[in-house]
Amino acid sequence: MKPHAIGSSCQRVQAVLDEALATGLLSLPPELAAHAERCSRCGPEVKETEQLLSRLRGAAAGISLGPVPHAVDAVLAQISSQSAPRALILNEQPKVKRVRTRWILGQVAAVAAVLLITVGGLGFVILKLNEAVSGVKPGDVLAKLAAPFRYSDQAQVEKGK
């Protein structure tokens, strides 16, 4: 490929292609069209831009911009039945958000309950396994674990006297 000078035909073709992508219309002046036919860089770009614009025009023709009839009927019925929604008049939050918040809080509470039950059950299983292996009853293990706390509570009570 040869180097292109500033203000060359290639740069002018590129400027026209950029404008065509912005406006959707490609119109090359005759001298630039002749250059694009000869140039190995500009020719494919012009063809690609023409193909892209034709595909875009074809896609736009295939899109139905008409609304769905039952949706329009529902909207018109809603508009005719009331002048404005109450939430817009009083700047209130719709009830949907309140219901959704309650639902989320209920889900969080349910997950917390399941976790609590799971941790308690797992702790019980571990204590029973400990009893089976070592022969120490779960109550004795818990008493050993709670002993430092019991004595620290008693020490604090005695300090306060």
Buried (B, 14 or more C-beta within 10 A) or exposed (E): EEEBEEEBBBEBBBEBBEEBBEEEEBEBEEEBBEBBEEBEEBBEBBEEBBEBBEEEEEEEEEEEEEEEEEEEEEEEEEEEEEEEEEEEEEEEEEEEEEEEEEEEEEEEEEEEEEEEEEEEEEEEEEBEEBBEEEEEEBEEBEEEEEEEEEEEEEEEEEEEE
